[in-house]
Amino acid sequence: MATTQEFHATGLTCGHCAQAVTDELTALDGVREVGVEVVAEGASTVRVTADRTLTDAEVSGALDEAGGYVLARA
């Protein structure tokens, strides 16, 4: 059964950033859907629906690979 997790990330400023994050997270095993709500001067919301629970380390790695974005604590 798929579950949806919510993460927060800093550094995203535009749709291009959101697409880069979506591409990297979608490449992770089991990820079905990614939604990104960009908050240019704050913490953007990243919702990931996957067949398994993703770890903070996995998400942090994908954010870094997408463009140096940083996982933030809500």
SEFIZA-3560 file (N, C-alpha, C; in Angstrom, 3 decimals):
REM SEFIZA-3560
<numar><xx>0.834</xx><yy>-1.176</yy><zz>0.000</zz><atom>N</atom></numar>
<numar><xx>0.000</xx><yy>0.000</yy><zz>0.000</zz><atom>CA</atom></numar>
<numar><xx>0.885</xx><yy>1.249</yy><zz>0.000</zz><atom>C</atom></numar>
<numar><xx>0.543</xx><yy>2.202</yy><zz>-0.826</zz><atom>N</atom></numar>
<numar><xx>1.329</xx><yy>3.434</yy><zz>-0.930</zz><atom>CA</atom></numar>
<numar><xx>1.040</xx><yy>4.358</yy><zz>0.252</zz><atom>C</atom></numar>
<numar><xx>2.071</xx><yy>5.047</yy><zz>0.679</zz><atom>N</atom></numar>
<numar><xx>1.928</xx><yy>6.037</yy><zz>1.733</zz><atom>CA</atom></numar>
<numar><xx>2.484</xx><yy>7.373</yy><zz>1.240</zz><atom>C</atom></numar>
<numar><xx>1.951</xx><yy>8.451</yy><zz>1.778</zz><atom>N</atom></numar>
<numar><xx>2.422</xx><yy>9.781</yy><zz>1.411</zz><atom>CA</atom></numar>
<numar><xx>3.153</xx><yy>10.385</yy><zz>2.591</zz><atom>C</atom></numar>
<numar><xx>4.350</xx><yy>10.881</yy><zz>2.316</zz><atom>N</atom></numar>
<numar><xx>5.164</xx><yy>11.547</yy><zz>3.325</zz><atom>CA</atom></numar>
<numar><xx>5.352</xx><yy>12.995</yy><zz>2.909</zz><atom>C</atom></numar>
<numar><xx>5.511</xx><yy>13.849</yy><zz>3.908</zz><atom>N</atom></numar>
<numar><xx>5.740</xx><yy>15.262</yy><zz>3.638</zz><atom>CA</atom></numar>
<numar><xx>7.097</xx><yy>15.670</yy><zz>4.196</zz><atom>C</atom></numar>
<numar><xx>7.851</xx><yy>16.353</yy><zz>3.360</zz><atom>N</atom></numar>
<numar><xx>9.172</xx><yy>16.854</yy><zz>3.741</zz><atom>CA</atom></numar>
<numar><xx>9.209</xx><yy>18.348</yy><zz>3.455</zz><atom>C</atom></numar>
<numar><xx>10.169</xx><yy>19.022</yy><zz>4.040</zz><atom>N</atom></numar>
<numar><xx>10.364</xx><yy>20.449</yy><zz>3.781</zz><atom>CA</atom></numar>
<numar><xx>11.802</xx><yy>20.657</yy><zz>3.332</zz><atom>C</atom></numar>
<numar><xx>11.966</xx><yy>21.564</yy><zz>2.363</zz><atom>N</atom></numar>
<numar><xx>13.294</xx><yy>21.807</yy><zz>1.798</zz><atom>CA</atom></numar>
<numar><xx>13.498</xx><yy>23.296</yy><zz>1.583</zz><atom>C</atom></numar>
<numar><xx>14.728</xx><yy>23.729</yy><zz>1.767</zz><atom>N</atom></numar>
<numar><xx>15.064</xx><yy>25.125</yy><zz>1.514</zz><atom>CA</atom></numar>
<numar><xx>15.911</xx><yy>25.234</yy><zz>0.258</zz><atom>C</atom></numar>
<numar><xx>15.865</xx><yy>26.421</yy><zz>-0.347</zz><atom>N</atom></numar>
<numar><xx>16.681</xx><yy>26.690</yy><zz>-1.521</zz><atom>CA</atom></numar>
<numar><xx>15.925</xx><yy>26.670</yy><zz>-2.835</zz><atom>C</atom></numar>
<numar><xx>14.705</xx><yy>26.144</yy><zz>-2.841</zz><atom>N</atom></numar>
<numar><xx>13.925</xx><yy>26.113</yy><zz>-4.075</zz><atom>CA</atom></numar>
<numar><xx>13.330</xx><yy>27.490</yy><zz>-4.330</zz><atom>C</atom></numar>
<numar><xx>13.425</xx><yy>27.972</yy><zz>-5.580</zz><atom>N</atom></numar>
<numar><xx>12.926</xx><yy>29.310</yy><zz>-5.885</zz><atom>CA</atom></numar>
<numar><xx>11.976</xx><yy>29.373</yy><zz>-7.077</zz><atom>C</atom></numar>
<numar><xx>11.873</xx><yy>28.271</yy><zz>-7.837</zz><atom>N</atom></numar>
<numar><xx>11.070</xx><yy>28.351</yy><zz>-9.065</zz><atom>CA</atom></numar>
<numar><xx>10.596</xx><yy>26.962</yy><zz>-9.518</zz><atom>C</atom></numar>
<numar><xx>9.866</xx><yy>26.971</yy><zz>-10.611</zz><atom>N</atom></numar>
<numar><xx>9.366</xx><yy>25.724</yy><zz>-11.177</zz><atom>CA</atom></numar>
<numar><xx>10.481</xx><yy>24.799</yy><zz>-11.647</zz><atom>C</atom></numar>
<numar><xx>11.580</xx><yy>25.371</yy><zz>-12.132</zz><atom>N</atom></numar>
<numar><xx>12.717</xx><yy>24.552</yy><zz>-12.551</zz><atom>CA</atom></numar>
<numar><xx>13.272</xx><yy>23.776</yy><zz>-11.363</zz><atom>C</atom></numar>
<numar><xx>13.372</xx><yy>24.438</yy><zz>-10.218</zz><atom>N</atom></numar>
<numar><xx>13.839</xx><yy>23.771</yy><zz>-8.990</zz><atom>CA</atom></numar>
<numar><xx>12.899</xx><yy>22.618</yy><zz>-8.633</zz><atom>C</atom></numar>
<numar><xx>11.605</xx><yy>22.899</yy><zz>-8.688</zz><atom>N</atom></numar>
<numar><xx>10.606</xx><yy>21.882</yy><zz>-8.357</zz><atom>CA</atom></numar>
<numar><xx>10.722</xx><yy>20.687</yy><zz>-9.292</zz><atom>C</atom></numar>
<numar><xx>10.950</xx><yy>20.936</yy><zz>-10.582</zz><atom>N</atom></numar>
<numar><xx>11.072</xx><yy>19.838</yy><zz>-11.551</zz><atom>CA</atom></numar>
<numar><xx>12.316</xx><yy>19.009</yy><zz>-11.287</zz><atom>C</atom></numar>
<numar><xx>13.422</xx><yy>19.669</yy><zz>-10.939</zz><atom>N</atom></numar>
<numar><xx>14.663</xx><yy>18.945</yy><zz>-10.652</zz><atom>CA</atom></numar>
<numar><xx>14.478</xx><yy>18.042</yy><zz>-9.435</zz><atom>C</atom></numar>
<numar><xx>13.819</xx><yy>18.551</yy><zz>-8.406</zz><atom>N</atom></numar>
<numar><xx>13.553</xx><yy>17.750</yy><zz>-7.206</zz><atom>CA</atom></numar>
<numar><xx>12.628</xx><yy>16.592</yy><zz>-7.550</zz><atom>C</atom></numar>
<numar><xx>11.583</xx><yy>16.866</yy><zz>-8.314</zz><atom>N</atom></numar>
<numar><xx>10.644</xx><yy>15.813</yy><zz>-8.726</zz><atom>CA</atom></numar>
<numar><xx>11.367</xx><yy>14.712</yy><zz>-9.494</zz><atom>C</atom></numar>
<numar><xx>12.230</xx><yy>15.088</yy><zz>-10.420</zz><atom>N</atom></numar>
<numar><xx>12.963</xx><yy>14.100</yy><zz>-11.222</zz><atom>CA</atom></numar>
<numar><xx>13.836</xx><yy>13.207</yy><zz>-10.343</zz><atom>C</atom></numar>
<numar><xx>14.564</xx><yy>13.804</yy><zz>-9.414</zz><atom>N</atom></numar>
<numar><xx>15.455</xx><yy>13.025</yy><zz>-8.546</zz><atom>CA</atom></numar>
<numar><xx>14.679</xx><yy>12.102</yy><zz>-7.605</zz><atom>C</atom></numar>
<numar><xx>13.595</xx><yy>12.608</yy><zz>-7.033</zz><atom>N</atom></numar>
<numar><xx>12.815</xx><yy>11.772</yy><zz>-6.109</zz><atom>CA</atom></numar>
<numar><xx>12.079</xx><yy>10.664</yy><zz>-6.851</zz><atom>C</atom></numar>
<numar><xx>11.590</xx><yy>10.950</yy><zz>-8.036</zz><atom>N</atom></numar>
<numar><xx>10.885</xx><yy>9.937</yy><zz>-8.826</zz><atom>CA</atom></numar>
<numar><xx>11.813</xx><yy>8.780</yy><zz>-9.186</zz><atom>C</atom></numar>
<numar><xx>13.110</xx><yy>9.053</yy><zz>-9.276</zz><atom>N</atom></numar>
<numar><xx>14.083</xx><yy>8.008</yy><zz>-9.610</zz><atom>CA</atom></numar>
<numar><xx>14.314</xx><yy>7.026</yy><zz>-8.459</zz><atom>C</atom></numar>
<numar><xx>13.884</xx><yy>7.384</yy><zz>-7.241</zz><atom>N</atom></numar>
<numar><xx>14.068</xx><yy>6.484</yy><zz>-6.103</zz><atom>CA</atom></numar>
<numar><xx>13.108</xx><yy>5.297</yy><zz>-6.210</zz><atom>C</atom></numar>
<numar><xx>13.573</xx><yy>4.150</yy><zz>-5.773</zz><atom>N</atom></numar>
<numar><xx>12.789</xx><yy>2.919</yy><zz>-5.822</zz><atom>CA</atom></numar>
<numar><xx>11.474</xx><yy>3.065</yy><zz>-5.070</zz><atom>C</atom></numar>
<numar><xx>10.370</xx><yy>2.747</yy><zz>-5.748</zz><atom>N</atom></numar>
<numar><xx>9.062</xx><yy>2.710</yy><zz>-5.112</zz><atom>CA</atom></numar>
<numar><xx>8.285</xx><yy>4.006</yy><zz>-5.139</zz><atom>C</atom></numar>
<numar><xx>8.904</xx><yy>5.087</yy><zz>-5.601</zz><atom>N</atom></numar>
<numar><xx>8.207</xx><yy>6.380</yy><zz>-5.613</zz><atom>CA</atom></numar>
<numar><xx>7.209</xx><yy>6.410</yy><zz>-6.763</zz><atom>C</atom></numar>
<numar><xx>5.969</xx><yy>6.751</yy><zz>-6.430</zz><atom>N</atom></numar>
<numar><xx>4.895</xx><yy>6.808</yy><zz>-7.422</zz><atom>CA</atom></numar>
<numar><xx>4.590</xx><yy>8.224</yy><zz>-7.878</zz><atom>C</atom></numar>
<numar><xx>4.636</xx><yy>9.170</yy><zz>-6.928</zz><atom>N</atom></numar>
<numar><xx>4.225</xx><yy>10.539</yy><zz>-7.248</zz><atom>CA</atom></numar>
<numar><xx>4.954</xx><yy>11.525</yy><zz>-6.342</zz><atom>C</atom></numar>
<numar><xx>5.267</xx><yy>12.677</yy><zz>-6.904</zz><atom>N</atom></numar>
<numar><xx>5.929</xx><yy>13.740</yy><zz>-6.148</zz><atom>CA</atom></numar>
<numar><xx>5.196</xx><yy>15.043</yy><zz>-6.427</zz><atom>C</atom></numar>
<numar><xx>4.943</xx><yy>15.793</yy><zz>-5.376</zz><atom>N</atom></numar>
<numar><xx>4.352</xx><yy>17.122</yy><zz>-5.509</zz><atom>CA</atom></numar>
<numar><xx>5.199</xx><yy>18.115</yy><zz>-4.746</zz><atom>C</atom></numar>
<numar><xx>5.490</xx><yy>19.255</yy><zz>-5.384</zz><atom>N</atom></numar>
<numar><xx>6.341</xx><yy>20.263</yy><zz>-4.755</zz><atom>CA</atom></numar>
<numar><xx>5.611</xx><yy>21.602</yy><zz>-4.751</zz><atom>C</atom></numar>
<numar><xx>5.521</xx><yy>22.200</yy><zz>-3.561</zz><atom>N</atom></numar>
<numar><xx>4.960</xx><yy>23.542</yy><zz>-3.415</zz><atom>CA</atom></numar>
<numar><xx>6.124</xx><yy>24.459</yy><zz>-3.068</zz><atom>C</atom></numar>
<numar><xx>6.530</xx><yy>25.278</yy><zz>-4.035</zz><atom>N</atom></numar>
<numar><xx>7.706</xx><yy>26.131</yy><zz>-3.857</zz><atom>CA</atom></numar>
<numar><xx>7.375</xx><yy>27.354</yy><zz>-3.002</zz><atom>C</atom></numar>
<numar><xx>8.192</xx><yy>27.568</yy><zz>-1.992</zz><atom>N</atom></numar>
<numar><xx>8.157</xx><yy>28.785</yy><zz>-1.175</zz><atom>CA</atom></numar>
<numar><xx>9.551</xx><yy>29.389</yy><zz>-1.322</zz><atom>C</atom></numar>
<numar><xx>9.657</xx><yy>30.390</yy><zz>-2.187</zz><atom>N</atom></numar>
<numar><xx>10.959</xx><yy>30.907</yy><zz>-2.605</zz><atom>CA</atom></numar>
<numar><xx>11.843</xx><yy>31.393</yy><zz>-1.460</zz><atom>C</atom></numar>
<numar><xx>11.274</xx><yy>31.993</yy><zz>-0.446</zz><atom>N</atom></numar>
<numar><xx>12.101</xx><yy>32.521</yy><zz>0.641</zz><atom>CA</atom></numar>
<numar><xx>11.840</xx><yy>31.802</yy><zz>1.953</zz><atom>C</atom></numar>
<numar><xx>11.505</xx><yy>30.535</yy><zz>1.856</zz><atom>N</atom></numar>
<numar><xx>11.232</xx><yy>29.758</yy><zz>3.062</zz><atom>CA</atom></numar>
<numar><xx>11.386</xx><yy>28.278</yy><zz>2.780</zz><atom>C</atom></numar>
<numar><xx>10.649</xx><yy>27.500</yy><zz>3.526</zz><atom>N</atom></numar>
<numar><xx>10.710</xx><yy>26.047</yy><zz>3.368</zz><atom>CA</atom></numar>
<numar><xx>9.610</xx><yy>25.576</yy><zz>2.423</zz><atom>C</atom></numar>
<numar><xx>10.016</xx><yy>25.016</yy><zz>1.297</zz><atom>N</atom></numar>
<numar><xx>9.071</xx><yy>24.452</yy><zz>0.334</zz><atom>CA</atom></numar>
<numar><xx>8.577</xx><yy>23.107</yy><zz>0.844</zz><atom>C</atom></numar>
<numar><xx>7.363</xx><yy>22.749</yy><zz>0.467</zz><atom>N</atom></numar>
<numar><xx>6.778</xx><yy>21.481</yy><zz>0.869</zz><atom>CA</atom></numar>
<numar><xx>6.927</xx><yy>20.470</yy><zz>-0.257</zz><atom>C</atom></numar>
<numar><xx>7.423</xx><yy>19.287</yy><zz>0.098</zz><atom>N</atom></numar>
<numar><xx>7.613</xx><yy>18.208</yy><zz>-0.871</zz><atom>CA</atom></numar>
<numar><xx>6.817</xx><yy>17.009</yy><zz>-0.375</zz><atom>C</atom></numar>
<numar><xx>5.819</xx><yy>16.592</yy><zz>-1.143</zz><atom>N</atom></numar>
<numar><xx>5.009</xx><yy>15.421</yy><zz>-0.789</zz><atom>CA</atom></numar>
<numar><xx>5.382</xx><yy>14.273</yy><zz>-1.723</zz><atom>C</atom></numar>
<numar><xx>5.670</xx><yy>13.137</yy><zz>-1.108</zz><atom>N</atom></numar>
<numar><xx>6.104</xx><yy>11.973</yy><zz>-1.879</zz><atom>CA</atom></numar>
<numar><xx>5.189</xx><yy>10.793</yy><zz>-1.554</zz><atom>C</atom></numar>
<numar><xx>4.601</xx><yy>10.217</yy><zz>-2.584</zz><atom>N</atom></numar>
<numar><xx>3.795</xx><yy>9.008</yy><zz>-2.422</zz><atom>CA</atom></numar>
<numar><xx>4.632</xx><yy>7.845</yy><zz>-2.950</zz><atom>C</atom></numar>
<numar><xx>4.824</xx><yy>6.850</yy><zz>-2.098</zz><atom>N</atom></numar>
<numar><xx>5.691</xx><yy>5.728</yy><zz>-2.460</zz><atom>CA</atom></numar>
<numar><xx>5.159</xx><yy>4.430</yy><zz>-1.881</zz><atom>C</atom></numar>
<numar><xx>5.691</xx><yy>3.335</yy><zz>-2.405</zz><atom>N</atom></numar>
<numar><xx>5.315</xx><yy>2.001</yy><zz>-1.942</zz><atom>CA</atom></numar>
<numar><xx>5.989</xx><yy>1.646</yy><zz>-0.620</zz><atom>C</atom></numar>
<numar><xx>6.883</xx><yy>2.503</yy><zz>-0.173</zz><atom>N</atom></numar>
<numar><xx>7.620</xx><yy>2.259</yy><zz>1.072</zz><atom>CA</atom></numar>
<numar><xx>7.922</xx><yy>3.592</yy><zz>1.731</zz><atom>C</atom></numar>
<numar><xx>8.365</xx><yy>3.547</yy><zz>2.960</zz><atom>N</atom></numar>
<numar><xx>8.743</xx><yy>4.759</yy><zz>3.676</zz><atom>CA</atom></numar>
<numar><xx>10.150</xx><yy>5.172</yy><zz>3.259</zz><atom>C</atom></numar>
<numar><xx>10.285</xx><yy>6.412</yy><zz>2.831</zz><atom>N</atom></numar>
<numar><xx>11.594</xx><yy>6.932</yy><zz>2.460</zz><atom>CA</atom></numar>
<numar><xx>12.296</xx><yy>7.471</yy><zz>3.699</zz><atom>C</atom></numar>
<numar><xx>13.594</xx><yy>7.328</yy><zz>3.739</zz><atom>N</atom></numar>
<numar><xx>14.367</xx><yy>7.852</yy><zz>4.857</zz><atom>CA</atom></numar>
<numar><xx>14.746</xx><yy>9.309</yy><zz>4.581</zz><atom>C</atom></numar>
<numar><xx>15.025</xx><yy>10.037</yy><zz>5.655</zz><atom>N</atom></numar>
<numar><xx>15.497</xx><yy>11.407</yy><zz>5.494</zz><atom>CA</atom></numar>
<numar><xx>16.775</xx><yy>11.431</yy><zz>4.667</zz><atom>C</atom></numar>
<numar><xx>17.633</xx><yy>10.433</yy><zz>4.854</zz><atom>N</atom></numar>
<numar><xx>18.899</xx><yy>10.375</yy><zz>4.114</zz><atom>CA</atom></numar>
<numar><xx>18.650</xx><yy>10.242</yy><zz>2.612</zz><atom>C</atom></numar>
<numar><xx>17.689</xx><yy>9.418</yy><zz>2.220</zz><atom>N</atom></numar>
<numar><xx>17.368</xx><yy>9.261</yy><zz>0.796</zz><atom>CA</atom></numar>
<numar><xx>16.859</xx><yy>10.572</yy><zz>0.200</zz><atom>C</atom></numar>
<numar><xx>15.953</xx><yy>11.203</yy><zz>0.920</zz><atom>N</atom></numar>
<numar><xx>15.370</xx><yy>12.453</yy><zz>0.432</zz><atom>CA</atom></numar>
<numar><xx>16.422</xx><yy>13.552</yy><zz>0.401</zz><atom>C</atom></numar>
<numar><xx>17.238</xx><yy>13.624</yy><zz>1.435</zz><atom>N</atom></numar>
<numar><xx>18.310</xx><yy>14.613</yy><zz>1.494</zz><atom>CA</atom></numar>
<numar><xx>19.281</xx><yy>14.440</yy><zz>0.325</zz><atom>C</atom></numar>
<numar><xx>19.625</xx><yy>13.200</yy><zz>0.023</zz><atom>N</atom></numar>
<numar><xx>20.513</xx><yy>12.911</yy><zz>-1.097</zz><atom>CA</atom></numar>
<numar><xx>19.910</xx><yy>13.338</yy><zz>-2.427</zz><atom>C</atom></numar>
<numar><xx>18.616</xx><yy>13.080</yy><zz>-2.604</zz><atom>N</atom></numar>
<numar><xx>17.941</xx><yy>13.470</yy><zz>-3.844</zz><atom>CA</atom></numar>
<numar><xx>17.873</xx><yy>14.990</yy><zz>-3.964</zz><atom>C</atom></numar>
<numar><xx>17.607</xx><yy>15.675</yy><zz>-2.858</zz><atom>N</atom></numar>
<numar><xx>17.564</xx><yy>17.141</yy><zz>-2.873</zz><atom>CA</atom></numar>
<numar><xx>18.933</xx><yy>17.720</yy><zz>-3.236</zz><atom>C</atom></numar>
<numar><xx>19.977</xx><yy>17.153</yy><zz>-2.663</zz><atom>N</atom></numar>
<numar><xx>21.329</xx><yy>17.618</yy><zz>-2.946</zz><atom>CA</atom></numar>
<numar><xx>21.683</xx><yy>17.385</yy><zz>-4.414</zz><atom>C</atom></numar>
<numar><xx>21.331</xx><yy>16.231</yy><zz>-4.928</zz><atom>N</atom></numar>
<numar><xx>21.617</xx><yy>15.886</yy><zz>-6.324</zz><atom>CA</atom></numar>
<numar><xx>20.844</xx><yy>16.795</yy><zz>-7.280</zz><atom>C</atom></numar>
<numar><xx>19.636</xx><yy>17.190</yy><zz>-6.877</zz><atom>N</atom></numar>
<numar><xx>18.797</xx><yy>18.027</yy><zz>-7.730</zz><atom>CA</atom></numar>
<numar><xx>19.334</xx><yy>19.444</yy><zz>-7.869</zz><atom>C</atom></numar>
<numar><xx>20.138</xx><yy>19.879</yy><zz>-6.921</zz><atom>N</atom></numar>
<numar><xx>20.658</xx><yy>21.244</yy><zz>-7.042</zz><atom>CA</atom></numar>
<numar><xx>21.140</xx><yy>21.848</yy><zz>-5.752</zz><atom>C</atom></numar>
<numar><xx>21.513</xx><yy>21.024</yy><zz>-4.823</zz><atom>N</atom></numar>
<numar><xx>22.044</xx><yy>21.550</yy><zz>-3.567</zz><atom>CA</atom></numar>
<numar><xx>20.979</xx><yy>22.026</yy><zz>-2.608</zz><atom>C</atom></numar>
<numar><xx>19.757</xx><yy>21.569</yy><zz>-2.769</zz><atom>N</atom></numar>
<numar><xx>18.677</xx><yy>21.936</yy><zz>-1.862</zz><atom>CA</atom></numar>
<numar><xx>18.859</xx><yy>21.173</yy><zz>-0.558</zz><atom>C</atom></numar>
<numar><xx>18.310</xx><yy>21.718</yy><zz>0.516</zz><atom>N</atom></numar>
<numar><xx>18.574</xx><yy>21.162</yy><zz>1.848</zz><atom>CA</atom></numar>
<numar><xx>17.270</xx><yy>20.763</yy><zz>2.529</zz><atom>C</atom></numar>
<numar><xx>17.277</xx><yy>19.553</yy><zz>3.078</zz><atom>N</atom></numar>
<numar><xx>16.139</xx><yy>19.064</yy><zz>3.846</zz><atom>CA</atom></numar>
<numar><xx>16.051</xx><yy>19.896</yy><zz>5.116</zz><atom>C</atom></numar>
<numar><xx>14.857</xx><yy>20.423</yy><zz>5.397</zz><atom>N</atom></numar>
<numar><xx>14.651</xx><yy>21.281</yy><zz>6.557</zz><atom>CA</atom></numar>
<numar><xx>13.700</xx><yy>20.612</yy><zz>7.536</zz><atom>C</atom></numar>
<numar><xx>13.852</xx><yy>20.955</yy><zz>8.772</zz><atom>N</atom></numar>
<numar><xx>12.927</xx><yy>20.488</yy><zz>9.795</zz><atom>CA</atom></numar>
<numar><xx>11.740</xx><yy>21.436</yy><zz>9.843</zz><atom>C</atom></numar>
<numar><xx>10.552</xx><yy>20.875</yy><zz>9.826</zz><atom>N</atom></numar>
<numar><xx>9.338</xx><yy>21.704</yy><zz>9.811</zz><atom>CA</atom></numar>
<numar><xx>9.150</xx><yy>22.420</yy><zz>11.130</zz><atom>C</atom></numar>
//
